[in-house]
């Protein structure tokens, strides 16, 4: 699909981004959106970092469409999980209304380094931003982050946990600041609800994106999901001091205040 100015004016409505934390479900949610015939979400191109490589938004959009198509053919995979929905429109678009890229914590970290980067991107793409913020139990995020080093599984250590707590705290503060600014159209969704209440989660997601879906679409998505959430926090023996740090510094933030260690 090659974009023209007329095509942009007639069909594309929003540019979609993710903010969040590592291993919090962005990949599956980006793939779900990409499976809609009116949406194109590339997987981890890091558009907030790379958009300046393009002369104009038209060339960028074509790159994202090309990536989405290639990723659908080769299999959208991350950390050993496949995020392909064979019977839907993944990698194919009809009347394209949403375009964007899935890069959750990477986008948040880009914003840490440049508070104006979302405004600069919005000006470049010439479309309003739709931003999806995914949360997960912070104890699970921290434990999972500590269990990987350079994309490889590693032993979970106290040092790793402490480093992960600090990293997630900085990301959480940044995301809270973005949300509190009220400058952007942002939805916050809990990763746990994708499994626990799949239909409502998907309806909320696509209502935010202003895209129509039907029961068959939801049924197809639900058939590919895991049957229960992975509580990776149990892989580490948390002491009381570590729990208190997470409770006082991260769970005290409004975006995380519905969580605790036992939920």
Phi and psi in degrees as a GROMACS rama.xvg file:
@    title "Ramachandran Plot"
@    xaxis  label "Phi"
@    yaxis  label "Psi"
@TYPE xy
-104.055  130.102  UNK-2
-89.918  141.338  UNK-3
-120.888  166.078  UNK-4
-59.1786  -39.7298  UNK-5
-62.556  -42.8487  UNK-6
-60.9765  -43.0334  UNK-7
-60.322  -46.2313  UNK-8
-65.6188  -32.7479  UNK-9
-85.5321  -29.0924  UNK-10
-126.497  -54.5921  UNK-11
-64.2001  131.651  UNK-12
-115.5  -35.8314  UNK-13
-142.671  154.882  UNK-14
-109.584  125.542  UNK-15
-104.968  131.853  UNK-16
-130.039  162.86  UNK-17
-119.29  143.759  UNK-18
-126.985  153.886  UNK-19
162.517  -132.844  UNK-20
-145.33  154.728  UNK-21
-65.4081  145.933  UNK-22
55.4173  47.3166  UNK-23
-120.774  15.3165  UNK-24
96.6492  8.72923  UNK-25
-62.9756  -37.8261  UNK-26
-62.9123  -46.6659  UNK-27
-66.4577  -37.7556  UNK-28
-71.8626  -38.8897  UNK-29
-61.0102  -39.1893  UNK-30
-69.4874  -35.0749  UNK-31
-62.7085  -44.692  UNK-32
-63.8385  -43.3088  UNK-33
-63.1863  -21.6671  UNK-34
-76.7256  -8.56362  UNK-35
-82.4936  137.923  UNK-36
-64.6905  -16.1441  UNK-37
-106.821  17.4107  UNK-38
-137.574  149.864  UNK-39
-137.731  113.631  UNK-40
-125.392  109.505  UNK-41
-73.4456  161.92  UNK-42
-105.64  107.183  UNK-43
60.2636  41.306  UNK-44
-76.6774  -20.5898  UNK-45
64.8762  58.2513  UNK-46
-64.2906  -30.8084  UNK-47
-64.295  -32.2528  UNK-48
-81.4906  -36.6612  UNK-49
-102.826  -6.27456  UNK-50
-61.1175  -27.0664  UNK-51
-70.4778  -9.1555  UNK-52
-72.7018  -12.5087  UNK-53
-105.559  144.558  UNK-54
-70.1787  -34.5133  UNK-55
-154.323  172.007  UNK-56
-66.4645  -30.948  UNK-57
-59.8262  -44.4826  UNK-58
-67.587  -40.1061  UNK-59
-60.3934  -46.8417  UNK-60
-60.431  -42.0772  UNK-61
-62.8128  -36.2152  UNK-62
-63.711  -43.496  UNK-63
-65.8126  -39.4816  UNK-64
-64.1824  -43.4751  UNK-65
-61.3877  -43.9435  UNK-66
-63.3653  -45.0143  UNK-67
-57.7851  -43.8142  UNK-68
-65.6575  -44.5848  UNK-69
-64.7915  -41.9674  UNK-70
-66.6733  -34.4955  UNK-71
-66.7267  -35.3265  UNK-72
-73.4016  -39.419  UNK-73
-90.3574  -12.7724  UNK-74
99.034  114.885  UNK-75
-75.1025  106.947  UNK-76
-127.39  147.638  UNK-77
-153.156  125.719  UNK-78
52.5579  38.0233  UNK-79
86.7746  -5.37016  UNK-80
-97.5994  141.745  UNK-81
-99.3497  137.298  UNK-82
-123.378  49.7294  UNK-83
-107.425  134.012  UNK-84
-116.652  92.879  UNK-85
-59.9934  -34.0872  UNK-86
-90.5343  4.15269  UNK-87
-112.623  -165.308  UNK-88
-97.2471  31.8215  UNK-89
-63.421  129.854  UNK-90
77.8435  -0.338842  UNK-91
-129.922  141.168  UNK-92
-133.193  144.633  UNK-93
-100.717  -95.5161  UNK-94
-95.6717  97.7075  UNK-95
-76.2447  120.435  UNK-96
-115.649  -26.6355  UNK-97
-124.183  132.397  UNK-98
-136.866  149.026  UNK-99
174.035  -160.991  UNK-100
-147.208  144.935  UNK-101
-98.0591  111.402  UNK-102
-156.906  90.2687  UNK-103
-71.3108  -79.7754  UNK-104
-66.1987  -28.4255  UNK-105
-61.1229  -40.8093  UNK-106
-65.6828  -43.9034  UNK-107
-57.9382  -42.0363  UNK-108
-69.211  -31.6003  UNK-109
-65.0398  -37.998  UNK-110
-67.5707  -36.8853  UNK-111
-54.94  -39.0702  UNK-112
-82.5404  -20.0008  UNK-113
-151.382  100.151  UNK-114
-65.8118  -16.2097  UNK-115
-97.7974  2.03097  UNK-116
-65.6213  -32.3275  UNK-117
-67.1301  -40.8301  UNK-118
-63.574  -40.9012  UNK-119
-66.0533  -41.1691  UNK-120
-65.5919  -44.5427  UNK-121
-59.687  -39.1926  UNK-122
-65.7791  -37.5127  UNK-123
-69.578  -46.8437  UNK-124
-77.7166  -18.4263  UNK-125
58.9744  36.4089  UNK-126
-139.419  147.944  UNK-127
-64.0374  146.5  UNK-128
-87.0877  140.66  UNK-129
-116.225  118.141  UNK-130
-114.597  128.083  UNK-131
-107.278  121.24  UNK-132
-109.945  115.621  UNK-133
-104.733  127.308  UNK-134
-108.451  160.323  UNK-135
-147.903  159.977  UNK-136
-51.2674  122.542  UNK-137
-57.0475  -32.0823  UNK-138
-66.1262  -34.0801  UNK-139
-71.4003  -42.6547  UNK-140
-58.7425  -48.8915  UNK-141
-64.0732  -45.656  UNK-142
-62.5136  -44.9604  UNK-143
-64.8333  -42.4394  UNK-144
-60.2714  -41.4065  UNK-145
-69.2594  -17.3782  UNK-146
-88.8492  1.41304  UNK-147
-127.537  141.871  UNK-148
-140.141  122.679  UNK-149
53.8907  43.2143  UNK-150
68.4774  7.52814  UNK-151
-113  143.626  UNK-152
-60.5882  139.675  UNK-153
-143.778  166.228  UNK-154
-68.6387  138.346  UNK-155
-82.1631  119.829  UNK-156
-119.761  165.15  UNK-157
-60.031  -42.117  UNK-158
-61.5663  -42.8459  UNK-159
-63.2674  -40.0389  UNK-160
-63.1694  -46.4146  UNK-161
-62.6961  -40.9682  UNK-162
-65.0843  -39.3118  UNK-163
-68.4404  -38.8737  UNK-164
-57.8645  -46.7779  UNK-165
-64.3294  -42.6243  UNK-166
-63.9519  -45.525  UNK-167
-68.9783  -34.7804  UNK-168
-59.3967  -46.1942  UNK-169
-64.8239  -39.4915  UNK-170
-66.4543  -42.2406  UNK-171
-63.5176  -43.6294  UNK-172
-61.0355  -42.0023  UNK-173
-63.8905  -45.5032  UNK-174
-65.9582  -39.0059  UNK-175
-62.0906  -40.3314  UNK-176
-64.1141  -41.7302  UNK-177
-62.2602  -45.9687  UNK-178
-64.9588  -43.6898  UNK-179
-68.0119  -20.6832  UNK-180
-67.5893  -23.527  UNK-181
57.7048  24.8419  UNK-182
-87.7737  -21.047  UNK-183
-128.08  157.644  UNK-184
-85.1488  105.611  UNK-185
-127.481  137.346  UNK-186
-116.495  137.466  UNK-187
-106.462  125.501  UNK-188
-125.77  143.184  UNK-189
-91.5363  125.83  UNK-190
-55.0856  -38.0764  UNK-191
-60.0544  -30.6397  UNK-192
-72.1583  -21.9083  UNK-193
-60.7931  -35.3281  UNK-194
-87.9314  -44.2283  UNK-195
-73.6572  -31.5219  UNK-196
-144.842  65.3799  UNK-197
-57.1041  -50.0255  UNK-198
-60.4132  -46.7112  UNK-199
-65.232  -39.9506  UNK-200
-58.1802  -48.6701  UNK-201
-68.7705  -39.1453  UNK-202
-60.7072  -44.0655  UNK-203
-63.3736  -42.0493  UNK-204
-60.8343  -50.0473  UNK-205
-78.7535  -24.3786  UNK-206
-64.5831  -40.8706  UNK-207
-61.3379  -39.5852  UNK-208
-81.6016  -6.19919  UNK-209
61.8243  42.0872  UNK-210
-120.13  139.782  UNK-211
-82.0209  141.353  UNK-212
-136.953  165.428  UNK-213
-128.334  176.348  UNK-214
-63.4952  -32.6529  UNK-215
-66.321  -38.8474  UNK-216
-60.5785  -47.2499  UNK-217
-63.5782  -41.8862  UNK-218
-60.8746  -41.4897  UNK-219
-64.3008  -44.0767  UNK-220
-62.7766  -48.145  UNK-221
-59.6553  -33.188  UNK-222
-68.1928  -17.692  UNK-223
-99.8439  -5.6601  UNK-224
-85.6285  156.798  UNK-225
-64.6708  156.463  UNK-226
-88.9894  -12.3964  UNK-227
-151.067  155.732  UNK-228
-74.9928  146.395  UNK-229
-89.6047  109.653  UNK-230
-90.7648  79.6832  UNK-231
-69.3476  -12.7233  UNK-232
-58.8096  -24.3235  UNK-233
-75.0977  -7.66914  UNK-234
-79.3843  -7.93867  UNK-235
-130.104  142.522  UNK-236
-86.8259  87.4611  UNK-237
-68.4984  131.421  UNK-238
-91.7905  168.892  UNK-239
-63.2877  -37.8352  UNK-240
-62.5028  -43.3064  UNK-241
-64.8213  -40.9458  UNK-242
-62.0618  -41.7629  UNK-243
-64.9471  -38.1378  UNK-244
-61.482  -46.4907  UNK-245
-64.3372  -43.9221  UNK-246
-62.2369  -43.9462  UNK-247
-78.1407  -31.3629  UNK-248
-102.868  -31.7812  UNK-249
-108.942  -53.5336  UNK-250
-67.8768  -18.852  UNK-251
-70.2794  -18.0758  UNK-252
-72.4713  142.594  UNK-253
-54.2411  -35.1525  UNK-254
-68.7157  -15.2301  UNK-255
-121.504  4.96223  UNK-256
-75.3982  0.661532  UNK-257
-91.0164  0.0929833  UNK-258
-103.952  156.35  UNK-259
-150.658  177.374  UNK-260
-62.1744  -31.2195  UNK-261
-92.1384  -8.73006  UNK-262
